[in-house]
Amino acid sequence: MNTELKPCPFCGGKAKSIAYSDNDVFTEEEYRWFFVRCEKCYSKGTTLRGEQNAVAAWNKRVAEGK
């Protein structure tokens, strides 16, 4: 899985993948939801199940491929 994150599309800042669980106990098996957030301007990507899905959504750029 490629988890390399592109920079923030708004400010160019470094992005970070964040996982959280519906439960109070955070073990790796219980991580269900992921989103990507810029560490500079705090822009947040879509919250999705699975890190790969959240990263893919963050990395998608509308202007690419034109």
Secondary structure as UniProt FT lines:
FT   TURN            9..11
FT   STRAND          15..20
FT   HELIX           28..30
FT   STRAND          33..38
FT   TURN            39..41
FT   STRAND          48..49
FT   HELIX           51..59
FT   TURN            62..65
//
